[in-house]
Amino acid sequence: MKLWVSGPRRVAESLRDFARRRPSEAAEHIDRDPAEWEALVEESPETAADVLEAISEETAAELLVELATRDAGDVLDEMTPESAADVLEQLNPNAAADLIEEMTTDQAADLIEALEEGEREAVLASLEPGPAAEIAALLAYEKDSAGGIMTTEFASLPVGLTSGEAIESLRRLHEELGSNLMYVYVTDYNQQLAGVVSFRDLVFARPGTGLEDVMVPALYSVTTDTDREQVAELIERHNLLALPVTDDRGRLVGMVKVGEALRAIQEEATEDITQMVGVGAEESVYTPIMRSVRRRLPWLLVNLGMGILIAFAITPFEQIIEENGVLAILMPMVALLGGNSGAQSLAVIIRAMALGDLPPGRALRAVRREFLVGVSNAGSLAIMAGLAAWLVSGTARIGIVMGFAVGLNLIVAGFAGAGIPVLLRRLGLDPALASNIFLTLVTDLVGFGGFLLTARLLL
């Protein structure tokens, strides 16, 4: 199979898709034509990264070490930290350290954090003192803070330069920083953030004009301990490409790029999704098996306890179920409708909280809205469910039981789906923390219990 027929971009896409479909064959193809692989890496390191993520870690490691060190570093920059860590764990620490030193500092820190503990220490010990110190400094920050997602590779110029001197300095910085030359920050003699320079203003300023006369004050900045959600919100609200980060003394120490802010938003969203069902916030497909077991088992035990509670709630109604076997057929439908309705309300509230659209003062209004939505849905669904139960059973009374139980459960589900995350937040807990598990308990108890209790009263 010869892929290099329609230009570099086309072959990059073709090889990536081929690797995802048939990874072993793609690896053999690359091995037969290394020149094609090297050309792809130079043309599109991000696509080369996709290819390496698709094939086995052992083969990916072999392909990496055959590349020029700088090219290998560019590819590692584009891989997910977990995938890159799996690949580098196939190499000895010295070889891994050589490649990591060619990466951007922030990406290198993420990769090293993803390594197994023993491997992480060995790689850090193999790094040159300079890169090791920079990476260690980034690892010291909390993962969900501005310091944890910032890069220390940014353009900064000191106050006192003329515009002509500043332009000459930027030419040198361009070779060193490349794509990180988004904004040029100005620092005073204490390294404190003083302002930001527009490229346009700098180019059109007279050569002897002082930098302090060209810059504008830095209107937006964050500190290293600012939560990453706040960082992302600032970048989005003000349409920034990057945001400067200072330490507690106001000294410029890094910047957060828009790409990192977007990734932070995605991580926060996925954390909410996993926590809603009782999975650890940081768990992924790369998490060791036993660690995942330890995180999930407690919530599954909670589920077991809730199941036992529901069983006890149903037990007193054994006789009515024996006398009317159709109730056992219809009962799960009541819980299903309530569970789905509650999950809809839960998703709306969790999303609003994640986006910062639901301040505490508006929480009760949002709960009331979801309650009213539940009431509105309950009316129509209760009628349809009741008619369906009448047709299935041939008994009007069972239709009435079904309709009443479905309506009640939908009303309660709307209230619970909105109220549970609000209550968790008021208690100081993560609103997404296993909300779905508690919602299921409520809708099952009300669904089964309400249905059977109504049946006992009417049948």
C-alpha positions as CSV (number, residue, x, y, z in Angstrom):
1,M,0.0,0.0,0.0
2,K,1.6,3.3,-1.1
3,L,0.0,6.3,0.6
4,W,2.2,9.2,-0.6
5,V,0.3,10.0,-3.8
6,S,-1.8,13.1,-3.2
7,G,0.4,15.3,-1.1
8,P,1.6,15.4,2.5
9,R,-1.8,16.4,4.0
10,R,-3.7,13.6,2.2
11,V,-1.2,10.9,3.1
12,A,-1.2,12.1,6.8
13,E,-5.0,11.7,7.0
14,S,-4.8,8.3,5.1
15,L,-2.2,6.9,7.3
16,R,-3.9,8.0,10.5
17,D,-7.2,6.4,9.4
18,F,-5.4,3.3,8.3
19,A,-3.6,3.0,11.7
20,R,-6.9,3.3,13.5
21,R,-8.5,0.6,11.4
22,R,-5.5,-1.8,11.1
23,P,-2.8,-0.8,13.6
24,S,-0.5,-3.7,13.0
25,E,-0.6,-3.4,9.2
26,A,0.0,0.4,9.5
27,A,3.1,-0.3,11.6
28,E,4.4,-2.7,9.0
29,H,3.8,-0.1,6.3
30,I,5.8,2.6,8.2
31,D,8.6,0.1,8.8
32,R,8.9,-0.6,5.1
33,D,9.0,3.1,4.2
34,P,10.7,5.1,7.0
35,A,11.3,8.1,4.7
36,E,7.6,8.5,4.3
37,W,7.1,8.4,8.0
38,E,9.8,11.1,8.6
39,A,8.2,13.3,6.0
40,L,4.8,12.9,7.7
41,V,6.3,13.8,11.1
42,E,7.8,17.0,9.7
43,E,4.7,18.0,7.8
44,S,2.1,17.1,10.5
45,P,3.4,16.1,14.0
46,E,-0.2,16.2,15.3
47,T,-1.3,13.5,12.8
48,A,1.9,11.5,13.5
49,A,0.8,11.6,17.2
50,D,-2.6,10.2,16.2
51,V,-0.8,7.4,14.4
52,L,1.4,6.5,17.4
53,E,-1.6,6.5,19.7
54,A,-3.4,4.0,17.4
55,I,-0.5,1.4,17.3
56,S,1.0,-0.6,20.1
57,E,3.2,1.2,22.7
58,E,6.2,-1.0,21.8
59,T,6.1,-0.2,18.1
60,A,5.4,3.5,18.8
61,A,8.5,3.7,21.0
62,E,10.6,2.1,18.3
63,L,9.4,4.7,15.8
64,L,10.0,7.6,18.2
65,V,13.6,6.8,18.9
66,E,14.4,6.5,15.2
67,L,13.3,10.1,14.7
68,A,15.5,13.2,15.2
69,T,15.2,14.1,18.9
70,R,13.6,17.5,18.1
71,D,11.0,15.8,15.8
72,A,10.2,13.2,18.5
73,G,9.6,16.0,21.0
74,D,7.2,17.7,18.6
75,V,5.2,14.5,18.2
76,L,5.1,13.9,22.0
77,D,3.8,17.4,22.5
78,E,0.8,16.5,20.4
79,M,0.0,13.2,22.1
80,T,-2.3,12.9,25.1
81,P,-0.1,12.7,28.3
82,E,-1.4,9.2,29.2
83,S,-0.6,7.8,25.7
84,A,2.8,9.5,25.6
85,A,3.6,8.1,29.1
86,D,2.7,4.6,28.0
87,V,5.1,4.9,25.0
88,L,8.0,6.4,27.0
89,E,7.6,3.6,29.7
90,Q,8.9,1.3,27.0
91,L,12.2,3.2,26.9
92,N,15.0,3.4,29.5
93,P,14.9,6.6,31.7
94,N,17.8,8.2,29.9
95,A,16.3,7.8,26.5
96,A,12.9,9.0,27.8
97,A,14.6,12.0,29.4
98,D,16.3,13.0,26.1
99,L,12.9,13.2,24.4
100,I,11.2,15.0,27.2
101,E,13.8,17.7,27.1
102,E,12.7,18.5,23.6
103,M,9.1,19.1,24.6
104,T,7.4,22.3,25.8
105,T,7.7,22.5,29.6
106,D,4.0,22.4,30.3
107,Q,3.4,19.3,28.1
108,A,6.5,17.6,29.6
109,A,5.1,18.2,33.1
110,D,1.8,16.7,32.2
111,L,3.5,13.7,30.6
112,I,5.7,13.1,33.6
113,E,2.7,13.3,36.0
114,A,1.1,10.5,33.9
115,L,4.1,8.2,34.4
116,E,4.0,5.4,37.0
117,E,5.6,6.6,40.2
118,G,8.8,4.7,40.0
119,E,9.3,5.6,36.3
120,R,8.5,9.2,37.1
121,E,11.3,9.5,39.7
122,A,13.8,7.7,37.4
123,V,13.0,10.1,34.4
124,L,13.2,13.2,36.6
125,A,16.6,12.1,37.9
126,S,17.8,11.6,34.3
127,L,16.8,15.1,33.1
128,E,19.3,18.0,32.9
129,P,19.1,20.3,36.0
130,G,17.5,23.2,34.1
131,P,14.5,21.3,32.6
132,A,14.2,19.2,35.7
133,A,13.8,22.3,37.9
134,E,11.3,23.9,35.5
135,I,9.2,20.7,35.3
136,A,9.3,20.2,39.1
137,A,8.1,23.7,39.6
138,L,5.1,23.1,37.5
139,L,4.3,19.8,39.1
140,A,4.2,21.5,42.5
141,Y,1.0,23.4,41.5
142,E,-2.4,21.9,41.9
143,K,-3.6,20.2,38.7
144,D,-6.8,22.2,38.6
145,S,-5.2,25.6,39.1
146,A,-3.8,28.2,36.7
147,G,-0.3,27.1,37.7
148,G,-1.1,23.6,36.8
149,I,-2.1,24.4,33.3
150,M,0.2,27.3,32.4
151,T,3.3,27.3,30.3
152,T,6.5,29.0,31.5
153,E,7.5,29.6,27.8
154,F,6.2,33.1,27.1
155,A,7.5,36.4,25.6
156,S,8.4,39.1,28.1
157,L,10.4,42.3,27.8
158,P,11.7,44.6,30.5
159,V,10.6,48.2,30.9
160,G,13.3,50.5,29.7
161,L,13.7,49.2,26.2
162,T,13.0,51.3,23.2
163,S,10.5,50.0,20.5
164,G,13.4,49.3,18.2
165,E,15.2,47.3,20.8
166,A,12.0,45.5,21.6
167,I,11.5,44.4,18.0
168,E,15.0,43.1,17.8
169,S,14.5,41.1,21.0
170,L,11.3,39.7,19.6
171,R,13.1,38.4,16.5
172,R,15.3,36.3,18.8
173,L,12.3,35.2,20.9
174,H,10.4,34.1,17.8
175,E,13.1,31.4,17.1
176,E,12.9,30.2,20.7
177,L,9.2,30.4,21.4
178,G,7.5,29.8,18.1
179,S,3.7,29.6,18.6
180,N,3.9,30.8,22.2
181,L,4.6,34.4,20.9
182,M,0.9,35.3,21.2
183,Y,1.3,38.3,23.5
184,V,4.3,40.3,24.6
185,Y,4.2,41.1,28.3
186,V,6.2,43.9,29.9
187,T,7.7,43.5,33.4
188,D,9.2,46.1,35.7
189,Y,12.5,45.9,37.4
190,N,11.0,43.5,40.1
191,Q,9.7,41.2,37.4
192,Q,6.2,42.2,38.2
193,L,3.6,42.3,35.4
194,A,3.4,45.9,34.1
195,G,1.5,45.7,30.8
196,V,1.1,44.1,27.4
197,V,2.4,45.3,24.1
198,S,0.4,45.1,20.8
199,F,2.5,44.0,17.9
200,R,0.8,46.6,15.7
201,D,1.6,49.4,18.1
202,L,5.2,48.2,18.4
203,V,5.8,48.0,14.7
204,F,4.4,51.5,14.0
205,A,6.1,53.2,17.0
206,R,9.2,55.3,16.3
207,P,12.4,53.4,17.0
208,G,13.3,55.6,20.0
209,T,9.9,55.4,21.7
210,G,10.1,53.8,25.2
211,L,8.3,50.5,25.7
212,E,6.4,52.0,28.6
213,D,4.9,54.5,26.2
214,V,3.7,51.8,23.8
215,M,2.3,49.2,26.2
216,V,-1.1,49.1,27.7
217,P,-1.9,48.0,31.3
218,A,-2.5,44.2,31.7
219,L,-6.2,44.4,32.2
220,Y,-6.6,40.7,32.9
221,S,-4.4,38.3,34.8
222,V,-4.6,35.5,37.3
223,T,-2.5,34.0,40.1
224,T,-1.0,30.5,40.1
225,D,-3.7,29.3,42.6
226,T,-6.7,30.6,40.5
227,D,-9.1,27.8,39.7
228,R,-8.8,26.6,36.1
229,E,-12.6,27.1,35.6
230,Q,-12.2,30.9,36.4
231,V,-9.2,31.0,34.0
232,A,-11.2,29.5,31.2
233,E,-14.2,31.8,31.9
234,L,-11.9,34.9,31.6
235,I,-10.4,33.7,28.4
236,E,-13.8,33.0,26.9
237,R,-15.5,36.1,28.1
238,H,-12.8,38.5,26.8
239,N,-11.8,36.5,23.7
240,L,-8.2,36.2,24.7
241,L,-5.5,34.0,23.1
242,A,-3.7,33.7,26.4
243,L,-3.8,35.0,30.0
244,P,-0.8,36.0,32.1
245,V,-0.2,34.2,35.4
246,T,1.6,35.9,38.3
247,D,2.7,34.6,41.7
248,D,1.5,36.0,45.0
249,R,3.9,38.9,44.7
250,G,2.7,39.9,41.2
251,R,5.7,38.6,39.4
252,L,5.0,37.2,35.9
253,V,5.7,33.4,36.0
254,G,3.7,32.0,33.0
255,M,0.7,32.2,30.8
256,V,-2.3,30.0,30.1
257,K,-3.0,29.5,26.4
258,V,-6.5,29.3,25.0
259,G,-6.0,25.6,24.0
260,E,-5.2,24.7,27.6
261,A,-8.3,26.6,28.8
262,L,-10.5,24.6,26.4
263,R,-9.0,21.3,27.6
264,A,-9.6,22.4,31.2
265,I,-13.3,23.0,30.4
266,Q,-13.5,19.6,28.7
267,E,-11.9,17.9,31.8
268,E,-14.3,19.7,34.2
269,A,-17.2,18.5,32.1
270,T,-16.1,14.9,31.9
271,E,-15.3,14.9,35.6
272,D,-19.0,16.0,36.3
273,I,-20.2,13.1,34.0
274,T,-18.1,10.5,35.8
275,Q,-18.9,11.7,39.3
276,M,-22.6,11.6,38.5
277,V,-22.4,7.8,38.3
278,G,-19.9,7.3,41.1
279,V,-16.7,7.1,39.1
280,G,-13.6,9.0,40.4
281,A,-13.1,12.4,38.8
282,E,-9.6,11.6,37.6
283,E,-10.3,8.1,36.4
284,S,-9.7,7.3,32.7
285,V,-9.1,4.3,30.5
286,Y,-5.4,4.5,31.5
287,T,-6.1,4.2,35.3
288,P,-4.6,1.0,36.8
289,I,-7.3,-1.6,37.3
290,M,-7.0,-1.9,41.1
291,R,-7.2,1.8,41.6
292,S,-10.4,1.9,39.5
293,V,-11.8,-0.9,41.6
294,R,-11.1,0.9,44.9
295,R,-12.8,4.1,43.5
296,R,-15.9,2.4,42.1
297,L,-16.5,-0.4,44.7
298,P,-17.7,2.0,47.5
299,W,-20.4,3.5,45.3
300,L,-21.5,0.1,44.1
301,L,-21.9,-0.9,47.7
302,V,-24.0,2.2,48.2
303,N,-26.1,1.0,45.2
304,L,-26.4,-2.4,46.8
305,G,-27.6,-0.9,50.0
306,M,-30.2,1.2,48.1
307,G,-31.3,-1.9,46.2
308,I,-31.9,-3.6,49.5
309,L,-33.9,-0.6,50.8
310,I,-36.1,-0.7,47.6
311,A,-36.6,-4.5,48.1
312,F,-37.8,-3.8,51.7
313,A,-40.2,-1.2,50.4
314,I,-41.7,-3.6,47.9
315,T,-41.9,-6.6,50.3
316,P,-45.2,-5.5,52.0
317,F,-47.0,-5.6,48.6
318,E,-46.2,-9.2,47.7
319,Q,-49.9,-10.2,48.0
320,I,-51.2,-7.5,45.7
321,I,-48.6,-8.5,43.1
322,E,-49.6,-12.2,43.4
323,E,-53.2,-11.3,42.9
324,N,-52.5,-9.0,39.9
325,G,-49.5,-10.4,38.0
326,V,-49.7,-7.6,35.4
327,L,-48.4,-5.2,38.1
328,A,-45.0,-6.8,37.9
329,I,-44.9,-6.1,34.2
330,L,-46.0,-2.5,34.5
331,M,-44.0,-1.6,37.6
332,P,-40.6,-1.1,35.9
333,M,-42.1,1.3,33.4
334,V,-43.1,3.7,36.2
335,A,-39.5,3.8,37.5
336,L,-38.0,4.0,34.0
337,L,-40.1,7.1,33.1
338,G,-39.3,8.8,36.4
339,G,-35.6,8.0,36.1
340,N,-35.3,9.4,32.6
341,S,-37.3,12.5,33.6
342,G,-35.1,13.1,36.6
343,A,-31.9,12.6,34.6
344,Q,-33.0,15.3,32.2
345,S,-33.4,17.8,35.1
346,L,-30.2,16.7,36.7
347,A,-28.3,17.2,33.4
348,V,-29.7,20.7,33.0
349,I,-28.7,21.8,36.5
350,I,-25.3,20.2,36.5
351,R,-24.5,21.8,33.1
352,A,-25.6,25.2,34.4
353,M,-23.4,24.8,37.5
354,A,-20.4,23.8,35.4
355,L,-20.8,26.8,33.1
356,G,-21.2,29.2,36.1
357,D,-24.8,30.1,35.0
358,L,-26.4,29.1,38.3
359,P,-25.3,31.2,41.2
360,P,-26.7,30.2,44.6
361,G,-29.3,33.0,44.5
362,R,-31.0,31.6,41.5
363,A,-30.9,27.9,42.5
364,L,-34.4,27.8,44.0
365,R,-35.8,29.4,40.9
366,A,-34.1,26.7,38.8
367,V,-35.5,24.0,41.0
368,R,-39.0,25.5,40.8
369,R,-38.7,25.6,37.0
370,E,-37.7,21.9,36.7
371,F,-40.6,21.1,39.1
372,L,-43.0,22.8,36.8
373,V,-41.6,21.1,33.8
374,G,-42.1,17.8,35.6
375,V,-45.7,18.7,36.4
376,S,-46.4,19.6,32.8
377,N,-44.9,16.4,31.5
378,A,-46.7,14.4,34.2
379,G,-50.1,15.3,32.9
380,S,-49.7,14.1,29.3
381,L,-47.6,11.0,30.2
382,A,-49.9,10.0,33.0
383,I,-52.8,9.8,30.5
384,M,-50.8,7.9,27.9
385,A,-49.3,5.5,30.4
386,G,-52.8,4.9,31.9
387,L,-54.3,4.1,28.5
388,A,-51.4,1.8,27.7
389,A,-51.8,-0.1,31.0
390,W,-55.6,-0.3,30.4
391,L,-55.0,-1.9,27.0
392,V,-52.4,-4.3,28.4
393,S,-54.4,-5.4,31.4
394,G,-57.9,-4.9,30.1
395,T,-58.8,-3.3,33.4
396,A,-59.6,0.4,33.8
397,R,-58.6,0.5,37.4
398,I,-55.1,-0.7,36.6
399,G,-54.9,2.1,34.0
400,I,-55.9,4.6,36.7
401,V,-53.2,3.1,39.1
402,M,-50.6,3.4,36.3
403,G,-51.5,6.9,35.3
404,F,-51.5,8.2,38.9
405,A,-48.1,6.5,39.7
406,V,-46.4,7.8,36.5
407,G,-47.7,11.3,37.1
408,L,-46.5,11.3,40.8
409,N,-43.1,9.9,39.9
410,L,-42.5,12.5,37.1
411,I,-43.3,15.3,39.4
412,V,-41.0,14.0,42.2
413,A,-38.3,13.2,39.6
414,G,-38.2,16.8,38.2
415,F,-37.9,18.2,41.7
416,A,-35.3,15.6,42.8
417,G,-33.2,15.9,39.7
418,A,-32.9,19.6,40.2
419,G,-32.8,19.6,44.0
420,I,-30.1,16.9,44.6
421,P,-27.2,18.8,43.1
422,V,-28.3,22.1,44.6
423,L,-28.5,20.4,48.0
424,L,-25.0,18.9,47.6
425,R,-23.6,22.3,46.7
426,R,-25.2,23.9,49.7
427,L,-23.6,21.2,51.9
428,G,-20.2,22.1,50.5
429,L,-19.9,18.9,48.3
430,D,-19.4,18.5,44.6
431,P,-22.8,18.9,43.0
432,A,-22.0,16.1,40.5
433,L,-20.9,13.7,43.2
434,A,-22.9,10.5,42.5
435,S,-26.1,12.6,42.0
436,N,-27.4,10.0,39.6
437,I,-27.2,7.3,42.2
438,F,-29.3,9.3,44.7
439,L,-31.7,10.3,42.0
440,T,-32.2,6.6,41.1
441,L,-33.0,5.8,44.7
442,V,-35.7,8.5,44.9
443,T,-37.4,7.6,41.5
444,D,-37.3,3.9,42.2
445,L,-38.8,4.3,45.7
446,V,-41.5,6.6,44.6
447,G,-42.1,4.7,41.4
448,F,-42.4,1.2,42.9
449,G,-43.8,2.2,46.3
450,G,-46.3,4.7,44.9
451,F,-47.4,2.3,42.2
452,L,-48.0,-0.6,44.6
453,L,-49.5,1.5,47.3
454,T,-52.0,3.0,44.8
455,A,-52.8,-0.5,43.6
456,R,-53.5,-1.7,47.1
457,L,-55.9,1.2,47.7
458,L,-57.7,0.9,44.3
459,L,-57.7,-2.7,43.4
